[in-house]
Amino acid sequence: MQRSSSGNSAYKGYYLLLFTGLVFGTLEVVSKLMPHIGPLQMSFLRFSIGGLVILPFGLLDLKKRKTPVGLLDALYVMVLGILLIPMSMTLLQVSVTKVPASLVALIFSANPMIIAALASLILKERMGLVEAAFVALGMIGIVLIIRPFGKGFDAGILYPLASVTLFGLYIVLARKLSKRLGSLFVTSAAILAGSAVLGLYASATGVELLASLTWKDAGYLVYLGVVVSGLAYVTYFKGMDLTTTNTGSAVFFIKSLVAAVLSAFVLDEVLSPTVYLGGVFIASGIFVMMAGNSIMAGKYGAARRQPRDASDAQAMAAESETV
């Protein structure tokens, strides 16, 4: 019974992650359908909505943890929010105005590699052979996509590259706090804090946050806020809870595929073969990480389950009858 229940939970997790990847893949394309809305306005509106959608889930998780939130925690969340919304996510919206939507999504699919590299540099996490191969393939993919040398280089590509790097930095710096307070609470609080700071900055610089909105824009923004920036984050974290963080990395691969297909059909975007080759390297890196970590987990899991003596063997046999 326990094994069946565990299997059902894993399948539910896979469906949640598939939903997340499909939804995330629409972000850049839908944003491109509103070219008259500026990056500051877009980021503020969609994340203000999204943060409010995630907040109840975050508060519920925090209540279950029974962990108090101190003043230093609140200040740290504010710093994380500034890094996430006014910096990383606003640069992402700028990216959509500078380069093709599918190109932005492809670069963002390298997010797991960038997180691994930053975690090694900042948190001093040891990088094994699997992680090294994973990061190397991702970096090769990024170089092929941005083509920093030669006539094919477009300076606009630096915007999504900066955005995904800052997002990776946010993830790494938020890791310790998220383990204590929960990813949903930290994410929702950081989003709302960052949106508030962005709103104040936009107002101070003369940006009208509700200007030029049509009913069609409102529909797109509700979708981006409620579904993409809200529910999809909830399903992402819940999906990883039911499976593994390793499996969760597949979300970014699914995202890039969905964005590439939608961009071709909706926006008539065509990318060069070199860009697609870069995407193949990034996808290969994600596959190497998932396969390598699964093999290692199975190896060490089996090693840990070897019976130490006759009584342990009997206990394991009894356990196997109930799962």
NORRAJO-V795546 format. One record per residue. N is the residue number from 1. RES is the residue in one small letter. PSI is psi in whole degrees, -180 to 180 (none if undefined). D_CENTER is the distance of its C-alpha to the mean C-alpha in whole Angstrom. Layout:
n->N res->RES psi->PSI d_center->D_CENTER
n->N res->RES psi->PSI d_center->D_CENTER
//
This chain:
n->1 res->m psi->-43 d_center->33
n->2 res->q psi->-39 d_center->31
n->3 res->r psi->-42 d_center->30
n->4 res->s psi->-43 d_center->29
n->5 res->s psi->-42 d_center->27
n->6 res->s psi->-41 d_center->25
n->7 res->g psi->-41 d_center->25
n->8 res->n psi->-40 d_center->24
n->9 res->s psi->-41 d_center->21
n->10 res->a psi->-44 d_center->20
n->11 res->y psi->-40 d_center->20
n->12 res->k psi->-41 d_center->19
n->13 res->g psi->-41 d_center->16
n->14 res->y psi->-42 d_center->16
n->15 res->y psi->-40 d_center->16
n->16 res->l psi->-41 d_center->14
n->17 res->l psi->-36 d_center->11
n->18 res->l psi->-45 d_center->13
n->19 res->f psi->-44 d_center->13
n->20 res->t psi->-47 d_center->9
n->21 res->g psi->-42 d_center->9
n->22 res->l psi->-43 d_center->13
n->23 res->v psi->-47 d_center->12
n->24 res->f psi->-33 d_center->9
n->25 res->g psi->-15 d_center->11
n->26 res->t psi->-11 d_center->14
n->27 res->l psi->-58 d_center->12
n->28 res->e psi->-37 d_center->14
n->29 res->v psi->-47 d_center->17
n->30 res->v psi->-39 d_center->18
n->31 res->s psi->-37 d_center->17
n->32 res->k psi->-21 d_center->20
n->33 res->l psi->-5 d_center->22
n->34 res->m psi->63 d_center->23
n->35 res->p psi->-21 d_center->24
n->36 res->h psi->-7 d_center->26
n->37 res->i psi->123 d_center->24
n->38 res->g psi->161 d_center->23
n->39 res->p psi->-41 d_center->19
n->40 res->l psi->-45 d_center->20
n->41 res->q psi->-45 d_center->22
n->42 res->m psi->-48 d_center->19
n->43 res->s psi->-44 d_center->16
n->44 res->f psi->-48 d_center->19
n->45 res->l psi->-48 d_center->19
n->46 res->r psi->-34 d_center->16
n->47 res->f psi->-26 d_center->14
n->48 res->s psi->-42 d_center->18
n->49 res->i psi->-49 d_center->18
n->50 res->g psi->-42 d_center->14
n->51 res->g psi->-40 d_center->15
n->52 res->l psi->-32 d_center->18
n->53 res->v psi->-42 d_center->17
n->54 res->i psi->-31 d_center->15
n->55 res->l psi->-48 d_center->17
n->56 res->p psi->-39 d_center->20
n->57 res->f psi->-40 d_center->18
n->58 res->g psi->-42 d_center->17
n->59 res->l psi->-38 d_center->21
n->60 res->l psi->-43 d_center->22
n->61 res->d psi->-40 d_center->20
n->62 res->l psi->-40 d_center->21
n->63 res->k psi->-40 d_center->24
n->64 res->k psi->-34 d_center->24
n->65 res->r psi->-23 d_center->23
n->66 res->k psi->41 d_center->26
n->67 res->t psi->123 d_center->25
n->68 res->p psi->148 d_center->26
n->69 res->v psi->116 d_center->24
n->70 res->g psi->175 d_center->27
n->71 res->l psi->-42 d_center->27
n->72 res->l psi->-36 d_center->25
n->73 res->d psi->-45 d_center->22
n->74 res->a psi->-42 d_center->22
n->75 res->l psi->-40 d_center->23
n->76 res->y psi->-39 d_center->20
n->77 res->v psi->-38 d_center->18
n->78 res->m psi->-45 d_center->19
n->79 res->v psi->-45 d_center->19
n->80 res->l psi->-40 d_center->15
n->81 res->g psi->-40 d_center->15
n->82 res->i psi->-41 d_center->17
n->83 res->l psi->-38 d_center->15
n->84 res->l psi->-53 d_center->12
n->85 res->i psi->-64 d_center->14
n->86 res->p psi->-28 d_center->17
n->87 res->m psi->-72 d_center->16
n->88 res->s psi->-55 d_center->12
n->89 res->m psi->-31 d_center->12
n->90 res->t psi->-38 d_center->15
n->91 res->l psi->-34 d_center->15
n->92 res->l psi->-42 d_center->13
n->93 res->q psi->-36 d_center->15
n->94 res->v psi->-39 d_center->18
n->95 res->s psi->-41 d_center->17
n->96 res->v psi->-26 d_center->17
n->97 res->t psi->-12 d_center->21
n->98 res->k psi->-37 d_center->21
n->99 res->v psi->166 d_center->20
n->100 res->p psi->145 d_center->20
n->101 res->a psi->-40 d_center->17
n->102 res->s psi->-31 d_center->16
n->103 res->l psi->-41 d_center->16
n->104 res->v psi->-45 d_center->14
n->105 res->a psi->-38 d_center->11
n->106 res->l psi->-44 d_center->13
n->107 res->i psi->-40 d_center->12
n->108 res->f psi->-22 d_center->9
n->109 res->s psi->-14 d_center->9
n->110 res->a psi->5 d_center->10
n->111 res->n psi->-45 d_center->7
n->112 res->p psi->-36 d_center->8
n->113 res->m psi->-42 d_center->12
n->114 res->i psi->-39 d_center->11
n->115 res->i psi->-45 d_center->10
n->116 res->a psi->-42 d_center->13
n->117 res->a psi->-44 d_center->15
n->118 res->l psi->-37 d_center->15
n->119 res->a psi->-36 d_center->15
n->120 res->s psi->-39 d_center->18
n->121 res->l psi->-44 d_center->20
n->122 res->i psi->-47 d_center->19
n->123 res->l psi->-3 d_center->19
n->124 res->k psi->32 d_center->22
n->125 res->e psi->134 d_center->20
n->126 res->r psi->131 d_center->22
n->127 res->m psi->113 d_center->21
n->128 res->g psi->-173 d_center->23
n->129 res->l psi->-42 d_center->24
n->130 res->v psi->-47 d_center->21
n->131 res->e psi->-40 d_center->18
n->132 res->a psi->-44 d_center->20
n->133 res->a psi->-41 d_center->21
n->134 res->f psi->-48 d_center->17
n->135 res->v psi->-42 d_center->16
n->136 res->a psi->-45 d_center->20
n->137 res->l psi->-39 d_center->19
n->138 res->g psi->-42 d_center->16
n->139 res->m psi->-39 d_center->18
n->140 res->i psi->-43 d_center->20
n->141 res->g psi->-43 d_center->18
n->142 res->i psi->-43 d_center->17
n->143 res->v psi->-42 d_center->21
n->144 res->l psi->-34 d_center->22
n->145 res->i psi->-46 d_center->20
n->146 res->i psi->-21 d_center->21
n->147 res->r psi->69 d_center->24
n->148 res->p psi->-18 d_center->25
n->149 res->f psi->135 d_center->29
n->150 res->g psi->-179 d_center->31
n->151 res->k psi->-19 d_center->32
n->152 res->g psi->-2 d_center->28
n->153 res->f psi->131 d_center->26
n->154 res->d psi->118 d_center->25
n->155 res->a psi->-23 d_center->24
n->156 res->g psi->-21 d_center->22
n->157 res->i psi->-17 d_center->19
n->158 res->l psi->-25 d_center->19
n->159 res->y psi->-54 d_center->17
n->160 res->p psi->-31 d_center->14
n->161 res->l psi->-43 d_center->14
n->162 res->a psi->-39 d_center->15
n->163 res->s psi->-48 d_center->12
n->164 res->v psi->-31 d_center->10
n->165 res->t psi->-44 d_center->12
n->166 res->l psi->-36 d_center->12
n->167 res->f psi->-42 d_center->8
n->168 res->g psi->-39 d_center->9
n->169 res->l psi->-41 d_center->12
n->170 res->y psi->-47 d_center->11
n->171 res->i psi->-45 d_center->9
n->172 res->v psi->-46 d_center->12
n->173 res->l psi->-26 d_center->14
n->174 res->a psi->-8 d_center->13
n->175 res->r psi->-50 d_center->13
n->176 res->k psi->-45 d_center->17
n->177 res->l psi->-37 d_center->17
n->178 res->s psi->-35 d_center->14
n->179 res->k psi->-31 d_center->17
n->180 res->r psi->-44 d_center->20
n->181 res->l psi->-12 d_center->19
n->182 res->g psi->138 d_center->16
n->183 res->s psi->-38 d_center->12
n->184 res->l psi->-42 d_center->13
n->185 res->f psi->-48 d_center->16
n->186 res->v psi->-42 d_center->14
n->187 res->t psi->-49 d_center->11
n->188 res->s psi->-43 d_center->14
n->189 res->a psi->-42 d_center->16
n->190 res->a psi->-41 d_center->14
n->191 res->i psi->-47 d_center->14
n->192 res->l psi->-40 d_center->17
n->193 res->a psi->-45 d_center->19
n->194 res->g psi->-38 d_center->17
n->195 res->s psi->-39 d_center->18
n->196 res->a psi->-44 d_center->21
n->197 res->v psi->-43 d_center->22
n->198 res->l psi->-40 d_center->21
n->199 res->g psi->-42 d_center->23
n->200 res->l psi->-43 d_center->26
n->201 res->y psi->-45 d_center->25
n->202 res->a psi->-43 d_center->25
n->203 res->s psi->-39 d_center->28
n->204 res->a psi->-27 d_center->30
n->205 res->t psi->9 d_center->30
n->206 res->g psi->12 d_center->31
n->207 res->v psi->123 d_center->28
n->208 res->e psi->113 d_center->29
n->209 res->l psi->-19 d_center->26
n->210 res->l psi->11 d_center->27
n->211 res->a psi->153 d_center->29
n->212 res->s psi->23 d_center->30
n->213 res->l psi->130 d_center->28
n->214 res->t psi->173 d_center->29
n->215 res->w psi->-35 d_center->29
n->216 res->k psi->-43 d_center->27
n->217 res->d psi->-42 d_center->25
n->218 res->a psi->-40 d_center->25
n->219 res->g psi->-45 d_center->24
n->220 res->y psi->-43 d_center->21
n->221 res->l psi->-38 d_center->19
n->222 res->v psi->-42 d_center->20
n->223 res->y psi->-49 d_center->18
n->224 res->l psi->-38 d_center->15
n->225 res->g psi->-54 d_center->15
n->226 res->v psi->-47 d_center->16
n->227 res->v psi->-57 d_center->14
n->228 res->v psi->-50 d_center->11
n->229 res->s psi->-2 d_center->11
n->230 res->g psi->-82 d_center->12
n->231 res->l psi->-37 d_center->13
n->232 res->a psi->-33 d_center->10
n->233 res->y psi->-39 d_center->8
n->234 res->v psi->-47 d_center->11
n->235 res->t psi->-30 d_center->11
n->236 res->y psi->-52 d_center->8
n->237 res->f psi->-39 d_center->10
n->238 res->k psi->-40 d_center->13
n->239 res->g psi->-40 d_center->12
n->240 res->m psi->-33 d_center->11
n->241 res->d psi->-37 d_center->15
n->242 res->l psi->-17 d_center->17
n->243 res->t psi->-112 d_center->16
n->244 res->t psi->159 d_center->14
n->245 res->t psi->-36 d_center->11
n->246 res->n psi->-49 d_center->12
n->247 res->t psi->-34 d_center->12
n->248 res->g psi->-24 d_center->9
n->249 res->s psi->-23 d_center->8
n->250 res->a psi->-21 d_center->10
n->251 res->v psi->-42 d_center->8
n->252 res->f psi->-29 d_center->7
n->253 res->f psi->-45 d_center->11
n->254 res->i psi->-42 d_center->12
n->255 res->k psi->-47 d_center->10
n->256 res->s psi->-37 d_center->12
n->257 res->l psi->-46 d_center->15
n->258 res->v psi->-44 d_center->15
n->259 res->a psi->-40 d_center->15
n->260 res->a psi->-44 d_center->17
n->261 res->v psi->-47 d_center->20
n->262 res->l psi->-40 d_center->19
n->263 res->s psi->-38 d_center->20
n->264 res->a psi->-42 d_center->23
n->265 res->f psi->-38 d_center->24
n->266 res->v psi->-40 d_center->24
n->267 res->l psi->-3 d_center->24
n->268 res->d psi->36 d_center->26
n->269 res->e psi->140 d_center->24
n->270 res->v psi->125 d_center->25
n->271 res->l psi->161 d_center->23
n->272 res->s psi->157 d_center->25
n->273 res->p psi->-32 d_center->26
n->274 res->t psi->-38 d_center->25
n->275 res->v psi->-44 d_center->21
n->276 res->y psi->-36 d_center->21
n->277 res->l psi->-40 d_center->22
n->278 res->g psi->-40 d_center->19
n->279 res->g psi->-36 d_center->17
n->280 res->v psi->-42 d_center->19
n->281 res->f psi->-42 d_center->19
n->282 res->i psi->-45 d_center->15
n->283 res->a psi->-39 d_center->15
n->284 res->s psi->-39 d_center->18
n->285 res->g psi->-44 d_center->16
n->286 res->i psi->-41 d_center->14
n->287 res->f psi->-43 d_center->17
n->288 res->v psi->-44 d_center->19
n->289 res->m psi->-46 d_center->16
n->290 res->m psi->-45 d_center->16
n->291 res->a psi->-46 d_center->20
n->292 res->g psi->-46 d_center->21
n->293 res->n psi->-35 d_center->19
n->294 res->s psi->-42 d_center->20
n->295 res->i psi->-45 d_center->24
n->296 res->m psi->-40 d_center->24
n->297 res->a psi->-42 d_center->23
n->298 res->g psi->-39 d_center->26
n->299 res->k psi->-51 d_center->28
n->300 res->y psi->-32 d_center->28
n->301 res->g psi->-42 d_center->28
n->302 res->a psi->-39 d_center->31
n->303 res->a psi->-39 d_center->32
n->304 res->r psi->-23 d_center->32
n->305 res->r psi->6 d_center->33
n->306 res->q psi->131 d_center->37
n->307 res->p psi->138 d_center->40
n->308 res->r psi->-32 d_center->41
n->309 res->d psi->-174 d_center->45
n->310 res->a psi->-40 d_center->46
n->311 res->s psi->-37 d_center->45
n->312 res->d psi->-38 d_center->42
n->313 res->a psi->-40 d_center->42
n->314 res->q psi->-40 d_center->44
n->315 res->a psi->-41 d_center->41
n->316 res->m psi->-38 d_center->38
n->317 res->a psi->-42 d_center->40
n->318 res->a psi->-39 d_center->41
n->319 res->e psi->-39 d_center->37
n->320 res->s psi->-24 d_center->37
n->321 res->e psi->-19 d_center->39
n->322 res->t psi->-5 d_center->37
n->323 res->v psi->none d_center->33
//
